[in-house]
């Protein structure tokens, strides 16, 4: 499974332990460059800084005009960020997007967000479908971007599209989660190839549910990958006919969902963090190129991602050592050369928005001034609070070039409160990373949109199987607990779990897991309990339930899960998944799953799961051993 906490933290790969004394080491490096050199560097920066009049979107473009010669020649402009939660970075990027769209003809905005989930945002900005409040959190998909600054950008793009013939699309180019893309792909196949859709629904079922995929048995990967390849190949052989049925744009978007799933499956089994990072960044670059290709030679893209992804240099020189990890920026540079312009972001001090607990509830973090010699600190020495610097104007020789060749460090912070401040700062010649640097002296935290606080949800731990009759006086049956997907997305919004009035086929109690129709089809909620495995060891355990679903979309519905956890902290669970994937039938249907409980089993978990829109009902539960 993918563990985003371990892998990428939405933009910064975290490797090894933090090292102390980073600030002192960097100060020594700066001192080695020479104090007179640094004075000359700061003087040059002052003379060549391009002050920015404001961070506010809607401001005059007069201060951005000096960037026109470079930006006008670009087909791809990558906009970085030194943190994933800085209000000023977000606002400056919004301003730059307004400028590039309205003055330079850019037509695509791409986010470091999952391709499939962002299709809902694209549908909103192009056609007005859905309500922005319901689209932004699950559509952007990452809580780091569920902010009023990003919402304002989406609304600006919607306003642009309402009043201009040249439309602007809004896409994700990331590939870290599969449900949204799977359901999008299945819905398209249902229109053009119902038989292929039905087969794909059964085989790709684990990819349609983040809850199920996090427990996806490795033995199923080969079959799933083979089906994705079959579907992708079929897009080529049936391209002409399917284009007639749905149009070129819809065919492309659906095919890209299949491509994204293939990328996702390639990354899944990789344990090495840097290797996984390279696969991810390569995929993101390929997805950007595919979006441009699909929209013709006049299409131009603006990309929104972390500095760690957009930077051109294909390595990381962290405090704990040097690591080779090709970045999206390095791949895009190979593809587009001078037509790819990179704007990195730097700041001296201030606040930004980060995750403050294991459930990724968001809060604020404050850091003090950057250590002496850092790119951020040297840029702050100009005394100019807000400016851009064109690195292509740095003289090939002289003090500025010597300082940059010394590879000064620069801040690169992730989105987790507990991460040490200097852990992922990197050393590089700034010219190897960026074409332009935007600098902010003092920052504030991005402002999250109003959301309920997320509580960590997990199966209720019991001493033995409890209350299979689903009785209770509150909203949830006694002895059961709600479970989230275990993934850091917004798929937890809008679900409700409660005892239902409708009786089971035998006349017993039932529980209902439901989400009203929304612009997004994906997401899961579950009800579960766990108990000691000792009485069941060496036996074949069968879990059964009567279920029905009001689930209008292919790939969604009800399912049950049986999971066995062996002893040992790192031991992987053994899982029995429901054959054929979620049940969509409105008629009561009994489903059963079974698993052989090994001798080293420690705990067993049973779960009732609803995936996607609609409602699922469960009752008449049984648990038996042979």
C-alpha positions in Angstrom: 0.0 0.0 0.0 1.0 3.6 -0.3 1.7 5.4 2.9 1.7 9.1 2.1 3.0 10.0 5.5 6.1 7.9 4.7 6.4 8.6 1.1 6.0 12.2 -0.1 4.1 14.3 2.4 2.5 16.1 -0.6 5.7 17.6 -2.0 8.8 16.9 0.2 10.4 13.5 0.4 11.5 12.9 4.0 14.5 10.7 4.3 16.5 9.6 7.3 17.0 11.5 10.6 17.3 15.2 11.0 20.8 16.5 11.8 21.7 19.1 14.3 24.0 22.1 13.6 22.6 22.8 10.1 22.4 26.5 10.8 26.0 26.6 12.0 27.3 24.6 9.1 25.5 26.9 6.7 26.9 30.0 8.4 30.4 28.6 8.0 29.7 28.0 4.3 28.6 31.6 3.9 31.7 32.8 5.8 33.9 30.7 3.5 32.4 32.6 0.5 33.7 35.8 2.1 32.0 38.8 3.7 33.0 41.2 0.9 31.5 38.8 -1.6 28.3 38.6 0.3 28.1 42.4 0.4 28.5 42.5 -3.3 25.9 39.8 -3.7 23.4 41.7 -1.6 24.2 44.9 -3.6 23.5 43.1 -6.9 20.3 41.6 -5.6 19.1 45.1 -4.6 19.9 46.5 -8.0 18.2 43.7 -9.9 15.2 42.9 -7.7 11.8 43.3 -9.3 9.7 44.6 -6.5 6.1 43.3 -6.4 3.5 45.9 -5.6 1.1 43.5 -4.0 0.3 39.9 -3.4 -3.4 40.5 -3.9 -5.1 38.9 -7.0 -6.9 41.5 -9.1 -4.1 44.0 -8.8 -2.5 45.8 -11.7 -0.1 43.8 -13.8 2.4 46.7 -14.1 4.9 45.1 -11.7 4.7 41.7 -13.5 5.5 43.2 -16.9 9.3 42.8 -16.6 8.7 39.0 -16.6 6.8 39.1 -19.9 9.7 38.4 -22.2 10.5 35.1 -20.4 6.9 34.0 -19.7 5.6 34.8 -23.1 8.0 32.3 -24.7 7.0 29.5 -22.4 4.6 26.6 -23.0 4.9 25.4 -19.4 5.3 27.7 -16.4 5.9 25.8 -13.1 5.0 27.7 -9.9 6.6 26.3 -6.8 6.1 26.9 -3.1 8.6 26.5 -0.2 5.7 25.3 2.0 2.3 23.8 1.1 0.5 26.3 3.3 1.7 29.9 2.8 -1.0 32.5 2.1 1.4 34.9 0.3 2.7 32.2 -2.0 -0.8 31.2 -3.0 -1.9 34.7 -3.6 1.2 35.5 -5.7 0.6 32.4 -7.8 -3.0 33.4 -8.3 -1.7 36.8 -9.5 0.7 35.1 -11.9 -2.0 32.8 -13.2 -4.3 35.8 -13.8 -1.5 37.5 -15.7 -0.5 34.5 -17.8 -4.1 33.6 -18.7 -5.3 37.1 -19.5 -2.1 38.6 -21.1 -0.2 35.6 -22.4 -2.9 33.1 -23.5 -2.4 30.2 -21.1 -5.2 27.6 -21.2 -4.5 24.9 -18.6 -3.9 25.2 -14.8 -2.4 22.0 -13.4 -2.3 21.2 -9.6 -0.2 18.8 -7.6 -3.4 16.9 -6.9 -4.8 13.6 -8.1 -5.9 13.7 -11.7 -9.2 11.8 -11.2 -10.4 13.9 -8.3 -9.7 17.2 -10.0 -12.0 16.3 -12.9 -14.8 17.6 -10.6 -13.1 21.0 -10.3 -12.6 21.1 -14.1 -16.2 20.3 -14.6 -17.1 23.2 -12.3 -14.9 25.8 -13.9 -16.0 24.8 -17.5 -19.7 24.1 -17.0 -20.6 25.3 -13.5 -21.6 21.8 -12.4 -21.8 21.3 -8.6 -21.4 23.8 -5.8 -17.9 25.1 -5.2 -18.2 24.4 -1.4 -18.8 20.7 -2.2 -16.3 20.5 -5.0 -13.2 22.1 -3.6 -12.4 19.8 -0.7 -12.8 16.4 -2.3 -11.9 17.7 -5.8 -8.6 19.2 -4.9 -8.3 16.2 -2.7 -5.6 17.3 -0.3 -6.4 19.2 2.8 -3.4 21.5 2.2 -5.2 23.0 -0.7 -8.7 23.2 0.9 -8.2 26.9 1.5 -9.9 30.2 0.8 -7.0 31.2 -1.5 -7.3 28.1 -3.7 -11.1 28.5 -3.7 -10.7 32.1 -4.8 -8.5 30.9 -7.7 -11.1 28.3 -8.8 -13.8 31.0 -8.7 -11.7 33.4 -10.7 -11.2 30.7 -13.4 -15.0 30.0 -13.4 -15.6 33.7 -13.9 -13.1 33.9 -16.7 -14.7 31.0 -18.5 -18.1 32.6 -18.2 -17.0 35.7 -20.0 -14.3 34.6 -22.5 -14.4 32.4 -25.6 -10.9 31.0 -24.8 -11.7 28.6 -21.9 -9.2 27.6 -19.2 -9.1 24.1 -17.9 -8.3 23.1 -14.3 -6.6 19.7 -13.9 -4.6 17.6 -11.5 -1.5 15.9 -12.7 -0.7 13.7 -9.7 -1.4 10.0 -9.4 -1.2 9.0 -5.7 -4.8 7.7 -5.3 -7.0 5.5 -7.6 -10.7 5.8 -6.7 -11.7 8.9 -8.6 -9.9 7.9 -11.8 -11.3 4.3 -11.6 -14.9 5.5 -11.2 -14.4 8.0 -14.0 -13.0 5.4 -16.3 -15.8 2.9 -15.5 -18.5 5.5 -16.1 -17.0 6.2 -19.6 -16.7 2.5 -20.5 -20.3 2.0 -19.4 -21.3 4.5 -22.1 -19.1 3.1 -25.0 -18.5 -0.5 -24.1 -20.9 -2.0 -21.5 -19.4 -5.5 -21.5 -15.9 -4.2 -21.1 -17.2 -1.9 -18.3 -18.8 -4.8 -16.5 -15.7 -6.9 -16.6 -13.5 -4.0 -15.6 -15.8 -3.2 -12.7 -15.2 -6.7 -11.2 -11.5 -6.7 -11.7 -10.7 -3.1 -10.8 -13.0 -3.0 -7.8 -10.2 -2.6 -5.2 -9.0 0.5 -7.0 -12.5 2.1 -6.8 -12.4 2.2 -3.0 -9.5 3.8 -1.1 -10.6 1.8 1.9 -10.2 -1.5 0.0 -7.1 -0.5 -1.9 -5.2 0.2 1.4 -5.8 -3.5 2.1 -5.2 -4.7 -1.5 -3.5 -8.1 -1.6 -0.4 -8.2 -3.7 -1.5 -11.3 -5.5 -4.2 -9.3 -7.2 -1.9 -6.7 -8.7 -1.0 -8.6 -11.8 -4.6 -9.2 -12.8 -5.5 -5.6 -12.1 -2.6 -4.3 -14.1 -3.4 -6.6 -17.0 -7.0 -5.3 -17.1 -5.8 -1.7 -17.1 -3.5 -2.5 -20.1 -6.4 -4.1 -21.9 -8.5 -1.1 -21.4 -5.7 1.3 -22.5 -5.1 -0.7 -25.6 -8.8 -0.7 -26.4 -8.9 3.0 -26.3 -6.4 2.9 -29.2 -8.3 0.3 -31.3 -11.7 1.9 -30.7 -10.6 5.5 -30.8 -12.5 6.5 -33.9 -15.8 4.9 -32.9 -15.6 6.1 -29.3 -14.8 9.6 -30.4 -17.9 9.7 -32.5 -20.0 8.6 -29.5 -18.6 10.9 -26.9 -16.3 13.5 -28.6 -12.6 13.8 -28.6 -12.3 15.7 -25.2 -14.2 13.1 -23.2 -12.3 10.2 -24.8 -9.0 11.8 -23.9 -10.0 12.5 -20.3 -11.2 8.9 -19.8 -8.1 7.5 -21.5 -6.0 9.6 -19.2 -7.7 8.0 -16.2 -6.6 4.6 -17.5 -3.0 5.9 -18.0 -3.0 7.3 -14.4 -4.1 4.0 -13.0 -1.3 2.3 -14.8 1.1 4.8 -13.3 -0.4 4.3 -9.9 0.0 0.5 -10.1 3.7 0.9 -11.1 4.4 2.9 -8.0 2.4 0.8 -5.6 4.9 -2.0 -5.0 8.0 0.2 -4.7 9.4 0.3 -1.2 12.4 2.5 -1.8 11.3 6.1 -1.2 13.6 7.8 -3.7 12.7 5.2 -6.4 9.0 5.8 -5.7 9.5 9.6 -5.8 11.2 9.3 -9.2 8.3 7.2 -10.6 5.8 9.7 -9.2 7.6 12.8 -10.6 8.0 11.1 -14.0 4.3 10.3 -14.1 3.4 13.9 -13.2 5.6 15.2 -16.0 4.1 12.7 -18.5 0.6 13.8 -17.4 1.3 17.4 -18.0 2.7 16.6 -21.5 -0.4 14.5 -22.2 -2.8 17.4 -21.3 -0.9 19.7 -23.6 -0.8 17.2 -26.5 -4.6 16.6 -26.2 -5.3 20.3 -26.4 -3.2 21.1 -29.4 -0.1 23.1 -30.2 -1.6 26.4 -28.8 -2.2 25.0 -25.4 0.0 26.4 -22.6 0.0 25.2 -19.0 0.6 26.7 -15.5 1.6 24.2 -12.9 1.1 24.6 -9.1 3.3 22.3 -7.0 5.9 22.3 -4.3 9.4 23.6 -4.9 10.7 20.0 -4.5 8.8 18.9 -7.6 9.2 21.9 -9.9 12.9 22.4 -9.4 15.0 21.5 -12.4 17.9 19.9 -10.7 17.5 16.1 -10.5 18.9 15.5 -7.0 18.5 16.4 -3.4 21.4 17.5 -1.2 19.8 17.2 2.2 21.6 17.7 5.6 21.7 13.9 5.9 23.3 13.3 2.5 22.9 13.6 -1.2 20.1 11.6 -2.9 19.4 11.2 -6.6 15.7 11.6 -7.3 14.7 13.0 -10.6 12.1 15.7 -10.3 9.0 16.6 -12.3 10.9 19.8 -13.2 13.9 17.8 -14.5 11.7 15.7 -16.7 9.8 18.7 -18.0 13.1 20.4 -18.8 14.1 17.5 -20.9 10.8 17.6 -22.7 10.4 21.3 -23.3 13.8 22.9 -22.8 13.6 26.7 -22.9 9.8 26.5 -23.2 9.7 25.5 -19.6 10.1 28.3 -17.1 10.3 27.6 -13.3 9.4 30.1 -10.6 10.6 29.0 -7.2 9.5 30.6 -3.9 11.5 31.6 -0.9 10.7 33.3 2.4 12.7 34.5 5.4 10.3 34.0 8.4 6.7 33.7 9.4 3.7 31.3 9.6 2.3 28.7 7.3 -0.4 26.0 7.5 0.5 22.4 8.3 -1.1 19.2 9.6 -1.1 19.3 13.4 -2.1 15.7 14.2 -2.2 12.2 12.7 -5.6 12.8 11.2 -4.2 15.7 9.2 -6.3 18.4 10.8 -4.7 21.6 9.7 -3.2 24.3 11.9 -0.4 26.8 12.0 3.4 26.7 12.4 5.8 29.6 12.8 9.5 29.7 11.9 12.1 32.4 12.7 14.5 34.0 10.3 16.4 31.8 7.9 20.0 30.8 9.0 22.8 33.0 7.8 24.0 32.2 4.2 20.7 30.6 3.2 19.3 31.8 -0.1 16.3 33.0 1.9 18.4 35.0 4.4 20.6 36.6 1.7 17.5 37.7 -0.2 16.1 39.1 3.0 19.3 41.1 3.5 18.2 43.4 0.6 15.5 44.9 2.9 12.9 44.5 0.1 9.9 42.7 1.6 8.4 41.4 -1.6 10.1 40.9 -5.0 11.0 38.6 -7.9 14.5 37.9 -9.1 15.3 36.9 -12.7 18.2 34.4 -12.3 18.9 34.4 -16.0 20.4 37.9 -15.5 23.1 36.7 -13.1 26.5 37.5 -14.6 28.5 34.4 -15.6 31.4 35.6 -13.5 31.8 37.7 -10.4 30.6 37.6 -6.7 27.0 36.6 -7.4 28.0 33.7 -9.6 30.7 32.5 -7.0 28.1 32.6 -4.3 25.6 30.6 -6.3 28.2 28.1 -7.3 28.9 27.5 -3.6 25.5 25.9 -3.5 23.8 27.8 -0.7 21.0 26.1 1.2 17.4 27.0 0.8 14.3 26.2 2.9 12.0 23.4 1.7 9.3 22.6 4.2 6.7 19.9 4.1 3.2 20.0 5.6 3.7 18.1 8.9 4.0 20.1 12.2 6.4 17.6 13.8 9.0 17.6 11.0 12.3 19.3 12.1 12.6 22.7 10.5 15.9 22.1 8.6 15.3 18.4 7.7 14.6 18.9 4.0 16.4 22.1 3.3 18.6 21.5 0.3 21.8 22.8 -1.1 22.0 23.9 -4.8 23.0 26.5 -7.2 19.7 28.5 -7.4 20.2 28.7 -11.2 20.1 25.0 -11.5 16.7 24.9 -9.8 14.8 28.0 -11.0 14.6 30.7 -13.7 12.9 33.1 -11.3 12.7 33.3 -7.5 9.8 35.0 -5.8 10.7 36.2 -2.3 8.5 37.0 0.7 10.1 38.4 3.8 7.3 37.6 6.3 4.5 35.1 5.7 1.2 34.1 7.1 -0.7 30.9 7.1 -3.1 30.0 4.3 -6.7 30.1 5.5 -8.6 26.9 5.5 -12.2 26.7 4.4 -14.6 25.9 7.2 -14.7 22.1 7.9 -15.5 19.9 10.8 -12.6 18.6 12.7 -11.6 15.1 11.6 -11.4 12.5 14.3 -9.3 9.4 13.9 -11.7 6.6 13.1 -10.9 3.0 13.6 -12.7 -0.3 14.3 -14.0 -0.7 17.8 -11.8 -3.1 19.8 -13.8 -5.9 21.6 -12.9 -8.9 23.6 -14.9 -11.1 21.2 -17.3 -10.7 18.2 -19.9 -8.3 19.5 -23.5 -7.4 18.6 -23.8 -9.0 15.2 -27.5 -8.2 15.6 -26.7 -4.5 15.3 -28.7 -3.4 18.3 -28.3 -0.1 20.0 -29.9 3.0 21.3 -27.7 5.6 19.6 -26.7 6.3 16.0 -24.2 3.5 15.8 -24.7 -0.1 16.9 -23.2 -1.0 20.2 -19.7 -2.5 19.9 -19.0 -1.0 16.5 -17.0 2.0 15.4 -16.7 4.1 12.3 -13.6 3.6 10.2 -12.0 6.0 7.7 -10.0 5.0 4.6 -6.7 5.5 6.3 -5.6 7.8 3.4 -5.0 11.6 3.6 -7.8 12.7 1.3 -11.1 14.5 1.8 -13.1 11.3 1.1 -14.5 11.4 4.7 -16.8 14.3 4.0 -20.6 14.0 3.9 -21.1 10.4 5.0 -23.6 9.5 7.7 -23.7 6.2 9.6 -26.8 5.3 11.7 -29.2 2.5 12.7 -31.9 2.3 10.1 -35.7 1.9 10.4 -35.8 -0.7 7.6 -35.7 -4.3 8.8 -33.4 -6.9 7.4 -34.7 -9.9 5.4 -35.1 -11.8 8.6 -36.8 -8.9 10.4 -33.7 -7.9 12.4 -31.9 -4.6 12.9 -30.0 -2.9 10.1 -27.4 -0.1 9.8 -27.3 2.5 7.0 -24.1 4.1 5.6 -25.0 6.9 3.2 -23.9 9.9 1.3 -26.2 12.2 -0.7 -25.5 12.7 -4.4 -22.6 15.0 -4.9 -20.4 16.2 -7.8 -17.8 13.6 -6.7 -18.5 9.9 -7.0 -15.6 8.5 -4.8 -15.1 8.1 -1.1 -15.7 5.5 1.5 -17.1 5.1 5.0 -17.1 1.9 7.0 -18.3 0.4 10.3 -16.2 -2.2 12.0 -15.0 -4.0 15.0 -11.9 -6.1 15.9 -11.4 -8.9 18.4 -8.7 -11.4 19.5 -7.9 -14.1 16.9 -6.9 -16.9 19.3 -10.2 -18.8 19.3 -10.1 -18.9 15.5 -6.5 -19.9 14.7 -6.2 -22.8 12.3 -9.8 -22.4 11.2 -11.5 -21.2 8.1 -13.6 -18.1 9.1 -16.6 -17.0 7.1 -18.2 -13.6 7.5 -21.6 -13.1 5.9 -24.2 -10.3 5.6 -27.4 -9.4 3.9 -26.9 -6.1 2.0 -28.6 -3.9 -0.5 -27.6 -0.6 -2.0 -29.1 2.5 -3.7 -26.0 3.2 -5.7 -26.5 4.8 -9.1 -22.9 4.9 -10.3 -20.9 2.0 -11.6 -18.1 0.9 -9.2 -19.9 2.0 -6.1 -22.1 0.2 -3.5 -21.8 -2.0 -0.4 -19.2 -4.6 0.5 -17.9 -6.5 3.5 -14.3 -7.0 4.6 -12.6 -9.6 6.7 -9.1 -8.9 7.8 -6.6 -10.9 9.9 -3.6 -9.2 11.6 -0.6 -11.5 12.4 1.6 -10.8 15.4 4.4 -8.2 14.9 4.3 -4.5 14.3 5.4 -4.7 10.7 3.4 -7.8 9.8 1.0 -7.3 6.9 -2.6 -8.2 7.2 -4.3 -11.0 5.3 -7.5 -9.8 3.6 -10.6 -11.4 2.1 -12.4 -9.0 -0.3 -15.9 -9.4 -1.7 -15.9 -11.1 -5.0 -16.9 -8.8 -7.9 -16.5 -5.7 -5.9 -19.3 -3.5 -4.4 -22.9 -4.6 -4.6 -25.2 -2.1 -6.3 -28.5 -4.1 -6.3 -31.4 -2.5 -4.5 -32.6 -6.0 -3.6 -31.4 -7.7 -0.4 -28.5 -10.0 -1.3 -26.5 -12.2 0.9 -22.7 -12.0 0.4 -20.0 -14.1 2.1 -16.3 -13.9 2.4 -13.9 -16.4 4.0 -10.3 -16.6 5.2 -8.0 -19.2 6.7 -6.8 -17.8 10.0 -3.0 -18.6 10.5 -1.4 -19.8 13.7 0.3 -16.4 14.3 -2.9 -14.4 13.9 -3.3 -11.8 16.7 -6.5 -9.9 15.8 -9.4 -10.1 13.4 -11.4 -7.2 12.0 -14.8 -7.3 10.3 -16.1 -4.3 8.4 -19.2 -3.0 6.6 -18.2 -0.6 3.8 -20.1 1.8 1.6 -18.3 3.3 -1.4 -19.5 6.3 -3.4 -22.8 8.1 -3.6 -26.0 6.6 -2.4 -26.9 4.5 0.6 -26.0 1.0 1.7 -27.9 -1.2 4.3 -26.5 -4.1 6.2 -28.1 -6.7 8.4 -28.3 -10.4 9.4 -24.6 -10.7 10.1 -23.1 -14.1 10.8 -19.5 -15.2 11.7 -18.8 -18.9 11.6 -15.7 -21.2 11.6 -15.2 -24.5 9.9 
